[in-house]
């Protein structure tokens, strides 16, 4: 199928992903059709297949992009010296990164069930890499004697759930600023690991 006159793949491709992201976050993956995505972008439904193999691939691509962005951003985040500085950097980074992209976060956590087994395994591997960053910080903190956590894996999962949970209730312009939320959450993280 030919492209509409005046359409450009470098413009339409990102629009397809943006529309899918917004629609999946608002209505859920299962409830959104390729026709809805096409209508949002302003193209014929068949034209979507120039930009994605199918809806499953589109969901996977959105999740993979989120995880790749998360890992790349954490890699270059200033971390300071010592395990406690790294832990504080991780907590503040996680909150900041996730608050800046609520739709991507919602999809990355709530739509895992809609991935094929193969795609789930690939996204889960990326998630484990990110979780491994926090696990390494906690282990280093134990080795330095500044963190006490009886079960590192459980502590990792609990901290990530707590930090990601900010996205479910935080609203810009509310009672607390992002910085105030990060300060309070850092205190809770520190308390949770006995630091």
SULNOR-V905439 format. One record per residue. RES is the residue in one letter. PHI is phi in whole degrees, -180 to 180 (* if undefined). PSI is psi in degrees with one decimal (none if undefined). Layout:
BEGIN
RES;PHI;PSI  RES;PHI;PSI
END
This chain:
BEGIN
X;*;133.5  X;-77;150.8  X;-71;151.7  X;-62;146.2  X;-57;130.4  X;88;-5.1  X;-84;152.7  X;-136;132.2  X;-62;-32.8  X;-74;-13.5  X;-100;-46.0  X;-70;-40.2  X;-55;-52.2  X;-62;-33.9  X;-65;-37.0  X;-61;-47.2  X;-65;-42.0  X;-63;-43.9  X;-65;-44.8  X;-62;-43.3  X;-57;-50.4  X;-64;-44.3  X;-68;-42.7  X;-62;-41.4  X;-67;-38.2  X;-78;-43.0  X;-112;-15.9  X;94;144.6  X;-55;-48.1  X;-64;-28.5  X;-87;-8.9  X;-100;132.0  X;-101;160.7  X;-62;-32.1  X;-63;-39.5  X;-63;-43.4  X;-62;-45.6  X;-60;-44.1  X;-62;-39.8  X;-64;-37.6  X;-81;-28.0  X;91;32.3  X;-128;166.6  X;-71;149.1  X;-56;-41.3  X;-62;-27.1  X;-68;-23.1  X;-60;-29.9  X;-75;-3.9  X;-77;-18.9  X;-114;-17.1  X;-155;147.8  X;-67;-43.4  X;-167;-179.6  X;-65;-37.8  X;-60;-44.8  X;-64;-37.2  X;-64;-45.0  X;-61;-46.8  X;-60;-45.2  X;-60;-40.0  X;-64;-44.9  X;-67;-42.6  X;-63;-42.8  X;-61;-41.2  X;-62;-47.5  X;-68;-39.8  X;-62;-43.3  X;-63;-42.2  X;-61;-49.5  X;-65;-41.0  X;-67;-41.1  X;-67;-39.9  X;-65;-37.4  X;-58;-37.0  X;-98;-0.3  X;-68;131.4  X;-62;136.1  X;-119;-13.6  X;76;-170.4  X;-110;135.9  X;89;161.1  X;-64;-39.4  X;-66;-39.7  X;-64;-40.0  X;-65;-41.3  X;-65;-43.0  X;-63;-43.3  X;-60;-42.3  X;-63;-48.2  X;-60;-48.2  X;-68;-40.8  X;-61;-47.9  X;-59;-47.0  X;-63;-50.2  X;-60;-49.8  X;-59;-46.4  X;-72;-36.6  X;-66;-25.2  X;-78;-10.9  X;-146;64.8  X;-62;-36.2  X;-66;-43.7  X;-64;-38.7  X;-66;-45.5  X;-57;-47.7  X;-65;-42.6  X;-62;-27.9  X;-102;-34.7  X;-95;-16.8  X;-106;9.9  X;-55;-36.1  X;-63;-19.5  X;-94;1.7  X;-81;147.7  X;-64;163.7  X;-58;-43.2  X;-65;-45.3  X;-68;-38.0  X;-59;-45.1  X;-60;-40.8  X;-67;-43.0  X;-69;-39.4  X;-62;-36.8  X;-64;-40.3  X;-67;-40.7  X;-64;-40.9  X;-63;-36.4  X;-61;-44.6  X;-67;-45.9  X;-59;-35.9  X;-62;-30.9  X;-62;-46.3  X;-69;-41.0  X;-57;-43.7  X;-63;-38.4  X;-63;-45.5  X;-65;-40.7  X;-64;-41.5  X;-63;-39.7  X;-64;-38.0  X;-63;-45.5  X;-63;-35.2  X;-79;-11.2  X;78;20.4  X;-109;-4.8  X;-132;136.3  X;-122;115.7  X;-141;115.9  X;-66;-25.6  X;-141;105.3  X;-62;-43.7  X;-63;-46.4  X;-63;-42.1  X;-63;-41.4  X;-58;-50.0  X;-65;-40.2  X;-65;-42.6  X;-66;-43.0  X;-64;-41.7  X;-62;-43.2  X;-64;-46.7  X;-67;-39.7  X;-70;-29.2  X;-59;-20.9  X;-55;-36.0  X;-62;-23.2  X;-78;-22.4  X;-125;-22.5  X;-69;134.5  X;-131;129.4  X;-56;136.8  X;85;3.1  X;-79;-165.9  X;-60;-34.6  X;-117;140.5  X;-76;166.2  X;-59;-42.1  X;-64;-40.8  X;-64;-41.8  X;-62;-45.5  X;-62;-39.5  X;-62;-46.8  X;-66;-43.4  X;-65;-36.2  X;-62;-41.1  X;-61;-40.8  X;-68;-41.0  X;-61;-47.5  X;-59;-42.3  X;-66;-36.8  X;-67;-25.6  X;-107;12.2  X;65;30.6  X;-92;none
END
